[in-house]
């Protein structure tokens, strides 16, 4: 069975960071090179859940 790819969009909606600004959006995994290592580490567990078909409340 072929697994379909569901796009994951990441939006910065709060916080203060030198690299990222509120309102920026990124597509995962296409924009990994534009996302700072701290943010990637912060969202890693949520992205993994969604990649394997899970839902977040």
Predicted model as a PDB file, atoms N, CA, C, CB and O in Angstrom, pLDDT in the B-factor column:
MODEL        1                                                                  
ATOM      1  N   UNK A   1       0.840  -1.169   0.000  1.00 51.00           N  
ATOM      2  CA  UNK A   1       0.000   0.000   0.000  1.00 51.00           C  
ATOM      3  C   UNK A   1       0.893   1.242   0.000  1.00 51.00           C  
ATOM      4  CB  UNK A   1      -0.960  -0.007   1.216  1.00 51.00           C  
ATOM      5  O   UNK A   1       1.819   1.346   0.804  1.00 51.00           O  
ATOM      6  N   UNK A   2       0.612   2.173  -0.897  1.00 58.00           N  
ATOM      7  CA  UNK A   2       1.388   3.397  -1.005  1.00 58.00           C  
ATOM      8  C   UNK A   2       0.931   4.398   0.047  1.00 58.00           C  
ATOM      9  CB  UNK A   2       1.263   3.999  -2.415  1.00 58.00           C  
ATOM     10  O   UNK A   2      -0.266   4.617   0.235  1.00 58.00           O  
ATOM     11  N   UNK A   3       1.895   5.000   0.727  1.00 62.00           N  
ATOM     12  CA  UNK A   3       1.583   5.968   1.766  1.00 62.00           C  
ATOM     13  C   UNK A   3       1.455   7.358   1.145  1.00 62.00           C  
ATOM     14  CB  UNK A   3       2.666   5.957   2.872  1.00 62.00           C  
ATOM     15  O   UNK A   3       2.353   7.800   0.428  1.00 62.00           O  
ATOM     16  N   UNK A   4       0.353   8.046   1.414  1.00 63.00           N  
ATOM     17  CA  UNK A   4       0.185   9.389   0.875  1.00 63.00           C  
ATOM     18  C   UNK A   4       0.903  10.390   1.781  1.00 63.00           C  
ATOM     19  CB  UNK A   4      -1.321   9.747   0.739  1.00 63.00           C  
ATOM     20  O   UNK A   4       0.994  10.201   2.994  1.00 63.00           O  
ATOM     21  N   UNK A   5       1.401  11.443   1.170  1.00 68.00           N  
ATOM     22  CA  UNK A   5       2.116  12.474   1.912  1.00 68.00           C  
ATOM     23  C   UNK A   5       1.152  13.606   2.219  1.00 68.00           C  
ATOM     24  CB  UNK A   5       3.347  12.991   1.116  1.00 68.00           C  
ATOM     25  O   UNK A   5       0.549  14.188   1.317  1.00 68.00           O  
ATOM     26  N   UNK A   6       1.017  13.908   3.485  1.00 72.00           N  
ATOM     27  CA  UNK A   6       0.162  14.998   3.922  1.00 72.00           C  
ATOM     28  C   UNK A   6       1.058  16.191   4.214  1.00 72.00           C  
ATOM     29  CB  UNK A   6      -0.690  14.598   5.177  1.00 72.00           C  
ATOM     30  O   UNK A   6       1.996  16.082   5.005  1.00 72.00           O  
ATOM     31  N   UNK A   7       0.782  17.333   3.583  1.00 79.00           N  
ATOM     32  CA  UNK A   7       1.633  18.496   3.829  1.00 79.00           C  
ATOM     33  C   UNK A   7       1.504  19.000   5.271  1.00 79.00           C  
ATOM     34  CB  UNK A   7       1.280  19.618   2.852  1.00 79.00           C  
ATOM     35  O   UNK A   7       0.416  19.000   5.846  1.00 79.00           O  
ATOM     36  N   UNK A   8       2.621  19.423   5.835  1.00 85.00           N  
ATOM     37  CA  UNK A   8       2.641  19.976   7.181  1.00 85.00           C  
ATOM     38  C   UNK A   8       3.107  21.420   7.068  1.00 85.00           C  
ATOM     39  CB  UNK A   8       3.568  19.143   8.139  1.00 85.00           C  
ATOM     40  O   UNK A   8       4.183  21.694   6.536  1.00 85.00           O  
ATOM     41  N   UNK A   9       2.301  22.332   7.569  1.00 89.00           N  
ATOM     42  CA  UNK A   9       2.660  23.748   7.545  1.00 89.00           C  
ATOM     43  C   UNK A   9       2.924  24.219   8.963  1.00 89.00           C  
ATOM     44  CB  UNK A   9       1.546  24.598   6.885  1.00 89.00           C  
ATOM     45  O   UNK A   9       2.161  23.927   9.883  1.00 89.00           O  
ATOM     46  N   UNK A  10       4.017  24.953   9.125  1.00 91.00           N  
ATOM     47  CA  UNK A  10       4.413  25.482  10.423  1.00 91.00           C  
ATOM     48  C   UNK A  10       4.275  26.993  10.356  1.00 91.00           C  
ATOM     49  CB  UNK A  10       5.875  25.053  10.806  1.00 91.00           C  
ATOM     50  O   UNK A  10       4.818  27.628   9.452  1.00 91.00           O  
ATOM     51  N   UNK A  11       3.549  27.575  11.312  1.00 93.00           N  
ATOM     52  CA  UNK A  11       3.381  29.030  11.346  1.00 93.00           C  
ATOM     53  C   UNK A  11       3.881  29.567  12.681  1.00 93.00           C  
ATOM     54  CB  UNK A  11       1.894  29.425  11.118  1.00 93.00           C  
ATOM     55  O   UNK A  11       3.547  29.032  13.738  1.00 93.00           O  
ATOM     56  N   UNK A  12       4.674  30.616  12.627  1.00 92.00           N  
ATOM     57  CA  UNK A  12       5.156  31.282  13.834  1.00 92.00           C  
ATOM     58  C   UNK A  12       4.058  32.261  14.256  1.00 92.00           C  
ATOM     59  CB  UNK A  12       6.547  32.022  13.590  1.00 92.00           C  
ATOM     60  O   UNK A  12       3.787  33.227  13.543  1.00 92.00           O  
ATOM     61  N   UNK A  13       3.434  32.024  15.393  1.00 90.00           N  
ATOM     62  CA  UNK A  13       2.339  32.884  15.806  1.00 90.00           C  
ATOM     63  C   UNK A  13       2.623  33.621  17.112  1.00 90.00           C  
ATOM     64  CB  UNK A  13       1.086  32.073  15.948  1.00 90.00           C  
ATOM     65  O   UNK A  13       1.849  34.492  17.510  1.00 90.00           O  
ATOM     66  N   UNK A  14       3.728  33.283  17.785  1.00 89.00           N  
ATOM     67  CA  UNK A  14       4.034  33.925  19.054  1.00 89.00           C  
ATOM     68  C   UNK A  14       5.503  33.721  19.368  1.00 89.00           C  
ATOM     69  CB  UNK A  14       3.145  33.369  20.191  1.00 89.00           C  
ATOM     70  O   UNK A  14       6.102  32.733  18.941  1.00 89.00           O  
ATOM     71  N   UNK A  15       6.077  34.637  20.101  1.00 83.00           N  
ATOM     72  CA  UNK A  15       7.440  34.481  20.570  1.00 83.00           C  
ATOM     73  C   UNK A  15       8.369  35.557  20.056  1.00 83.00           C  
ATOM     74  CB  UNK A  15       7.960  33.148  20.176  1.00 83.00           C  
ATOM     75  O   UNK A  15       7.999  36.375  19.213  1.00 83.00           O  
ATOM     76  N   UNK A  16       9.577  35.542  20.576  1.00 81.00           N  
ATOM     77  CA  UNK A  16      10.598  36.483  20.118  1.00 81.00           C  
ATOM     78  C   UNK A  16      11.850  35.699  19.775  1.00 81.00           C  
ATOM     79  CB  UNK A  16      10.899  37.571  21.196  1.00 81.00           C  
ATOM     80  O   UNK A  16      12.351  34.906  20.572  1.00 81.00           O  
ATOM     81  N   UNK A  17      12.332  35.937  18.590  1.00 82.00           N  
ATOM     82  CA  UNK A  17      13.484  35.198  18.090  1.00 82.00           C  
ATOM     83  C   UNK A  17      14.237  36.094  17.117  1.00 82.00           C  
ATOM     84  CB  UNK A  17      13.051  33.860  17.407  1.00 82.00           C  
ATOM     85  O   UNK A  17      13.634  36.897  16.405  1.00 82.00           O  
ATOM     86  N   UNK A  18      15.540  35.954  17.089  1.00 87.00           N  
ATOM     87  CA  UNK A  18      16.351  36.735  16.160  1.00 87.00           C  
ATOM     88  C   UNK A  18      16.157  36.241  14.726  1.00 87.00           C  
ATOM     89  CB  UNK A  18      17.839  36.663  16.554  1.00 87.00           C  
ATOM     90  O   UNK A  18      16.235  37.027  13.782  1.00 87.00           O  
ATOM     91  N   UNK A  19      15.906  34.958  14.561  1.00 90.00           N  
ATOM     92  CA  UNK A  19      15.814  34.346  13.230  1.00 90.00           C  
ATOM     93  C   UNK A  19      14.400  34.421  12.651  1.00 90.00           C  
ATOM     94  CB  UNK A  19      16.261  32.891  13.295  1.00 90.00           C  
ATOM     95  O   UNK A  19      14.235  34.767  11.481  1.00 90.00           O  
ATOM     96  N   UNK A  20      13.391  34.107  13.444  1.00 92.00           N  
ATOM     97  CA  UNK A  20      12.020  33.997  12.951  1.00 92.00           C  
ATOM     98  C   UNK A  20      11.148  35.144  13.447  1.00 92.00           C  
ATOM     99  CB  UNK A  20      11.415  32.667  13.377  1.00 92.00           C  
ATOM    100  O   UNK A  20      11.353  35.667  14.542  1.00 92.00           O  
ATOM    101  N   UNK A  21      10.179  35.527  12.629  1.00 91.00           N  
ATOM    102  CA  UNK A  21       9.246  36.600  12.963  1.00 91.00           C  
ATOM    103  C   UNK A  21       7.817  36.053  12.992  1.00 91.00           C  
ATOM    104  CB  UNK A  21       9.364  37.767  11.947  1.00 91.00           C  
ATOM    105  O   UNK A  21       7.496  35.104  12.277  1.00 91.00           O  
ATOM    106  N   UNK A  22       6.972  36.651  13.814  1.00 92.00           N  
ATOM    107  CA  UNK A  22       5.560  36.274  13.880  1.00 92.00           C  
ATOM    108  C   UNK A  22       4.940  36.386  12.488  1.00 92.00           C  
ATOM    109  CB  UNK A  22       4.792  37.170  14.899  1.00 92.00           C  
ATOM    110  O   UNK A  22       5.155  37.368  11.777  1.00 92.00           O  
ATOM    111  N   UNK A  23       4.172  35.372  12.112  1.00 94.00           N  
ATOM    112  CA  UNK A  23       3.493  35.361  10.822  1.00 94.00           C  
ATOM    113  C   UNK A  23       4.215  34.564   9.740  1.00 94.00           C  
ATOM    114  CB  UNK A  23       3.310  36.758  10.354  1.00 94.00           C  
ATOM    115  O   UNK A  23       3.627  34.271   8.699  1.00 94.00           O  
ATOM    116  N   UNK A  24       5.467  34.211   9.967  1.00 95.00           N  
ATOM    117  CA  UNK A  24       6.185  33.411   8.966  1.00 95.00           C  
ATOM    118  C   UNK A  24       5.586  32.009   8.898  1.00 95.00           C  
ATOM    119  CB  UNK A  24       7.703  33.337   9.300  1.00 95.00           C  
ATOM    120  O   UNK A  24       5.131  31.462   9.902  1.00 95.00           O  
ATOM    121  N   UNK A  25       5.595  31.442   7.697  1.00 96.00           N  
ATOM    122  CA  UNK A  25       5.085  30.079   7.492  1.00 96.00           C  
ATOM    123  C   UNK A  25       6.129  29.259   6.758  1.00 96.00           C  
ATOM    124  CB  UNK A  25       3.746  30.091   6.700  1.00 96.00           C  
ATOM    125  O   UNK A  25       6.847  29.760   5.892  1.00 96.00           O  
ATOM    126  N   UNK A  26       6.196  27.990   7.122  1.00 95.00           N  
ATOM    127  CA  UNK A  26       7.142  27.071   6.510  1.00 95.00           C  
ATOM    128  C   UNK A  26       6.424  25.776   6.174  1.00 95.00           C  
ATOM    129  CB  UNK A  26       8.349  26.808   7.442  1.00 95.00           C  
ATOM    130  O   UNK A  26       5.512  25.351   6.883  1.00 95.00           O  
ATOM    131  N   UNK A  27       6.850  25.157   5.085  1.00 94.00           N  
ATOM    132  CA  UNK A  27       6.342  23.835   4.715  1.00 94.00           C  
ATOM    133  C   UNK A  27       7.371  22.813   5.156  1.00 94.00           C  
ATOM    134  CB  UNK A  27       6.058  23.729   3.171  1.00 94.00           C  
ATOM    135  O   UNK A  27       8.571  22.983   4.941  1.00 94.00           O  
ATOM    136  N   UNK A  28       6.885  21.750   5.777  1.00 89.00           N  
ATOM    137  CA  UNK A  28       7.778  20.689   6.244  1.00 89.00           C  
ATOM    138  C   UNK A  28       7.614  19.486   5.339  1.00 89.00           C  
ATOM    139  CB  UNK A  28       7.488  20.311   7.725  1.00 89.00           C  
ATOM    140  O   UNK A  28       6.476  19.080   5.107  1.00 89.00           O  
ATOM    141  N   UNK A  29       8.645  18.900   4.825  1.00 88.00           N  
ATOM    142  CA  UNK A  29      10.063  19.084   5.097  1.00 88.00           C  
ATOM    143  C   UNK A  29      10.778  20.006   4.101  1.00 88.00           C  
ATOM    144  CB  UNK A  29      10.736  17.754   5.105  1.00 88.00           C  
ATOM    145  O   UNK A  29      11.991  20.184   4.211  1.00 88.00           O  
ATOM    146  N   UNK A  30      10.078  20.585   3.151  1.00 92.00           N  
ATOM    147  CA  UNK A  30      10.715  21.389   2.101  1.00 92.00           C  
ATOM    148  C   UNK A  30      11.544  22.550   2.639  1.00 92.00           C  
ATOM    149  CB  UNK A  30       9.668  21.925   1.170  1.00 92.00           C  
ATOM    150  O   UNK A  30      12.589  22.867   2.072  1.00 92.00           O  
ATOM    151  N   UNK A  31      11.107  23.186   3.708  1.00 94.00           N  
ATOM    152  CA  UNK A  31      11.772  24.378   4.222  1.00 94.00           C  
ATOM    153  C   UNK A  31      12.690  24.129   5.419  1.00 94.00           C  
ATOM    154  CB  UNK A  31      10.746  25.380   4.600  1.00 94.00           C  
ATOM    155  O   UNK A  31      13.015  25.066   6.149  1.00 94.00           O  
ATOM    156  N   UNK A  32      13.102  22.902   5.627  1.00 92.00           N  
ATOM    157  CA  UNK A  32      13.944  22.592   6.787  1.00 92.00           C  
ATOM    158  C   UNK A  32      15.178  23.496   6.848  1.00 92.00           C  
ATOM    159  CB  UNK A  32      14.377  21.122   6.747  1.00 92.00           C  
ATOM    160  O   UNK A  32      15.586  23.910   7.933  1.00 92.00           O  
ATOM    161  N   UNK A  33      15.769  23.801   5.705  1.00 94.00           N  
ATOM    162  CA  UNK A  33      16.974  24.631   5.676  1.00 94.00           C  
ATOM    163  C   UNK A  33      16.735  26.063   6.125  1.00 94.00           C  
ATOM    164  CB  UNK A  33      17.546  24.639   4.296  1.00 94.00           C  
ATOM    165  O   UNK A  33      17.693  26.778   6.421  1.00 94.00           O  
ATOM    166  N   UNK A  34      15.483  26.500   6.182  1.00 94.00           N  
ATOM    167  CA  UNK A  34      15.148  27.868   6.587  1.00 94.00           C  
ATOM    168  C   UNK A  34      14.731  27.962   8.055  1.00 94.00           C  
ATOM    169  CB  UNK A  34      14.035  28.407   5.709  1.00 94.00           C  
ATOM    170  O   UNK A  34      14.502  29.056   8.572  1.00 94.00           O  
ATOM    171  N   UNK A  35      14.634  26.822   8.714  1.00 94.00           N  
ATOM    172  CA  UNK A  35      14.174  26.780  10.104  1.00 94.00           C  
ATOM    173  C   UNK A  35      15.375  26.578  11.015  1.00 94.00           C  
ATOM    174  CB  UNK A  35      13.122  25.649  10.317  1.00 94.00           C  
ATOM    175  O   UNK A  35      16.186  25.679  10.787  1.00 94.00           O  
ATOM    176  N   UNK A  36      15.495  27.414  12.053  1.00 92.00           N  
ATOM    177  CA  UNK A  36      16.649  27.315  12.946  1.00 92.00           C  
ATOM    178  C   UNK A  36      16.615  25.987  13.723  1.00 92.00           C  
ATOM    179  CB  UNK A  36      16.676  28.516  13.928  1.00 92.00           C  
ATOM    180  O   UNK A  36      15.544  25.420  13.938  1.00 92.00           O  
ATOM    181  N   UNK A  37      17.787  25.497  14.141  1.00 93.00           N  
ATOM    182  CA  UNK A  37      17.864  24.221  14.853  1.00 93.00           C  
ATOM    183  C   UNK A  37      17.007  24.174  16.121  1.00 93.00           C  
ATOM    184  CB  UNK A  37      19.296  23.934  15.212  1.00 93.00           C  
ATOM    185  O   UNK A  37      16.440  23.128  16.437  1.00 93.00           O  
ATOM    186  N   UNK A  38      16.904  25.283  16.848  1.00 91.00           N  
ATOM    187  CA  UNK A  38      16.097  25.292  18.066  1.00 91.00           C  
ATOM    188  C   UNK A  38      14.633  25.031  17.750  1.00 91.00           C  
ATOM    189  CB  UNK A  38      16.247  26.627  18.798  1.00 91.00           C  
ATOM    190  O   UNK A  38      13.980  24.229  18.418  1.00 91.00           O  
ATOM    191  N   UNK A  39      14.112  25.719  16.718  1.00 91.00           N  
ATOM    192  CA  UNK A  39      12.709  25.529  16.341  1.00 91.00           C  
ATOM    193  C   UNK A  39      12.473  24.112  15.827  1.00 91.00           C  
ATOM    194  CB  UNK A  39      12.294  26.555  15.272  1.00 91.00           C  
ATOM    195  O   UNK A  39      11.471  23.487  16.174  1.00 91.00           O  
ATOM    196  N   UNK A  40      13.383  23.603  15.007  1.00 93.00           N  
ATOM    197  CA  UNK A  40      13.236  22.221  14.519  1.00 93.00           C  
ATOM    198  C   UNK A  40      13.163  21.237  15.676  1.00 93.00           C  
ATOM    199  CB  UNK A  40      14.402  21.849  13.591  1.00 93.00           C  
ATOM    200  O   UNK A  40      12.339  20.323  15.666  1.00 93.00           O  
ATOM    201  N   UNK A  41      14.025  21.421  16.675  1.00 93.00           N  
ATOM    202  CA  UNK A  41      14.017  20.524  17.825  1.00 93.00           C  
ATOM    203  C   UNK A  41      12.729  20.669  18.621  1.00 93.00           C  
ATOM    204  CB  UNK A  41      15.222  20.794  18.722  1.00 93.00           C  
ATOM    205  O   UNK A  41      12.203  19.685  19.142  1.00 93.00           O  
ATOM    206  N   UNK A  42      12.223  21.889  18.718  1.00 90.00           N  
ATOM    207  CA  UNK A  42      11.000  22.145  19.482  1.00 90.00           C  
ATOM    208  C   UNK A  42       9.768  21.497  18.865  1.00 90.00           C  
ATOM    209  CB  UNK A  42      10.776  23.630  19.604  1.00 90.00           C  
ATOM    210  O   UNK A  42       8.886  21.035  19.588  1.00 90.00           O  
ATOM    211  N   UNK A  43       9.698  21.457  17.539  1.00 90.00           N  
ATOM    212  CA  UNK A  43       8.508  20.924  16.873  1.00 90.00           C  
ATOM    213  C   UNK A  43       8.649  19.462  16.451  1.00 90.00           C  
ATOM    214  CB  UNK A  43       8.191  21.760  15.666  1.00 90.00           C  
ATOM    215  O   UNK A  43       7.705  18.873  15.925  1.00 90.00           O  
ATOM    216  N   UNK A  44       9.819  18.880  16.680  1.00 91.00           N  
ATOM    217  CA  UNK A  44      10.111  17.528  16.202  1.00 91.00           C  
ATOM    218  C   UNK A  44       9.061  16.493  16.621  1.00 91.00           C  
ATOM    219  CB  UNK A  44      11.464  17.098  16.708  1.00 91.00           C  
ATOM    220  O   UNK A  44       8.580  15.737  15.776  1.00 91.00           O  
ATOM    221  N   UNK A  45       8.699  16.445  17.896  1.00 91.00           N  
ATOM    222  CA  UNK A  45       7.763  15.404  18.342  1.00 91.00           C  
ATOM    223  C   UNK A  45       6.374  15.596  17.728  1.00 91.00           C  
ATOM    224  CB  UNK A  45       7.659  15.404  19.874  1.00 91.00           C  
ATOM    225  O   UNK A  45       5.702  14.618  17.399  1.00 91.00           O  
ATOM    226  N   UNK A  46       5.942  16.846  17.573  1.00 90.00           N  
ATOM    227  CA  UNK A  46       4.623  17.092  16.964  1.00 90.00           C  
ATOM    228  C   UNK A  46       4.619  16.697  15.485  1.00 90.00           C  
ATOM    229  CB  UNK A  46       4.228  18.580  17.113  1.00 90.00           C  
ATOM    230  O   UNK A  46       3.655  16.109  14.995  1.00 90.00           O  
ATOM    231  N   UNK A  47       5.695  17.023  14.788  1.00 88.00           N  
ATOM    232  CA  UNK A  47       5.795  16.673  13.366  1.00 88.00           C  
ATOM    233  C   UNK A  47       5.804  15.161  13.197  1.00 88.00           C  
ATOM    234  CB  UNK A  47       7.067  17.290  12.736  1.00 88.00           C  
ATOM    235  O   UNK A  47       5.153  14.639  12.292  1.00 88.00           O  
ATOM    236  N   UNK A  48       6.521  14.456  14.044  1.00 87.00           N  
ATOM    237  CA  UNK A  48       6.577  12.989  13.950  1.00 87.00           C  
ATOM    238  C   UNK A  48       5.201  12.364  14.149  1.00 87.00           C  
ATOM    239  CB  UNK A  48       7.557  12.425  14.986  1.00 87.00           C  
ATOM    240  O   UNK A  48       4.842  11.428  13.434  1.00 87.00           O  
ATOM    241  N   UNK A  49       4.440  12.857  15.092  1.00 88.00           N  
ATOM    242  CA  UNK A  49       3.088  12.339  15.320  1.00 88.00           C  
ATOM    243  C   UNK A  49       2.255  12.493  14.055  1.00 88.00           C  
ATOM    244  CB  UNK A  49       2.408  13.070  16.505  1.00 88.00           C  
ATOM    245  O   UNK A  49       1.581  11.554  13.631  1.00 88.00           O  
ATOM    246  N   UNK A  50       2.303  13.688  13.448  1.00 83.00           N  
ATOM    247  CA  UNK A  50       1.507  13.937  12.257  1.00 83.00           C  
ATOM    248  C   UNK A  50       1.995  13.143  11.055  1.00 83.00           C  
ATOM    249  CB  UNK A  50       1.517  15.404  11.932  1.00 83.00           C  
ATOM    250  O   UNK A  50       1.186  12.705  10.237  1.00 83.00           O  
ATOM    251  N   UNK A  51       3.322  12.948  10.933  1.00 81.00           N  
ATOM    252  CA  UNK A  51       3.850  12.173   9.810  1.00 81.00           C  
ATOM    253  C   UNK A  51       3.327  10.743   9.791  1.00 81.00           C  
ATOM    254  CB  UNK A  51       5.360  12.158   9.859  1.00 81.00           C  
ATOM    255  O   UNK A  51       3.170  10.150   8.724  1.00 81.00           O  
ATOM    256  N   UNK A  52       3.059  10.196  10.960  1.00 84.00           N  
ATOM    257  CA  UNK A  52       2.611   8.817  11.030  1.00 84.00           C  
ATOM    258  C   UNK A  52       1.121   8.686  11.281  1.00 84.00           C  
ATOM    259  CB  UNK A  52       3.358   8.100  12.096  1.00 84.00           C  
ATOM    260  O   UNK A  52       0.649   7.668  11.789  1.00 84.00           O  
ATOM    261  N   UNK A  53       0.374   9.745  10.913  1.00 84.00           N  
ATOM    262  CA  UNK A  53      -1.081   9.672  10.925  1.00 84.00           C  
ATOM    263  C   UNK A  53      -1.765  10.052  12.215  1.00 84.00           C  
ATOM    264  CB  UNK A  53      -1.479   8.337  10.586  1.00 84.00           C  
ATOM    265  O   UNK A  53      -2.985   9.929  12.325  1.00 84.00           O  
ATOM    266  N   UNK A  54      -1.010  10.511  13.194  1.00 87.00           N  
ATOM    267  CA  UNK A  54      -1.617  10.901  14.457  1.00 87.00           C  
ATOM    268  C   UNK A  54      -2.247  12.280  14.372  1.00 87.00           C  
ATOM    269  CB  UNK A  54      -0.588  10.871  15.563  1.00 87.00           C  
ATOM    270  O   UNK A  54      -2.018  13.027  13.421  1.00 87.00           O  
ATOM    271  N   UNK A  55      -3.031  12.601  15.365  1.00 84.00           N  
ATOM    272  CA  UNK A  55      -3.686  13.901  15.453  1.00 84.00           C  
ATOM    273  C   UNK A  55      -3.272  14.582  16.741  1.00 84.00           C  
ATOM    274  CB  UNK A  55      -5.222  13.757  15.381  1.00 84.00           C  
ATOM    275  O   UNK A  55      -3.011  13.929  17.751  1.00 84.00           O  
ATOM    276  N   UNK A  56      -3.217  15.891  16.693  1.00 79.00           N  
ATOM    277  CA  UNK A  56      -2.925  16.667  17.887  1.00 79.00           C  
ATOM    278  C   UNK A  56      -4.168  17.454  18.270  1.00 79.00           C  
ATOM    279  CB  UNK A  56      -1.713  17.612  17.661  1.00 79.00           C  
ATOM    280  O   UNK A  56      -4.862  17.984  17.402  1.00 79.00           O  
ATOM    281  N   UNK A  57      -4.455  17.535  19.573  1.00 78.00           N  
ATOM    282  CA  UNK A  57      -5.649  18.264  20.003  1.00 78.00           C  
ATOM    283  C   UNK A  57      -5.525  19.762  19.748  1.00 78.00           C  
ATOM    284  CB  UNK A  57      -5.912  18.014  21.479  1.00 78.00           C  
ATOM    285  O   UNK A  57      -6.446  20.519  20.054  1.00 78.00           O  
TER     286      UNK A  57                                                      
ENDMDL                                                                          
END                                                                             
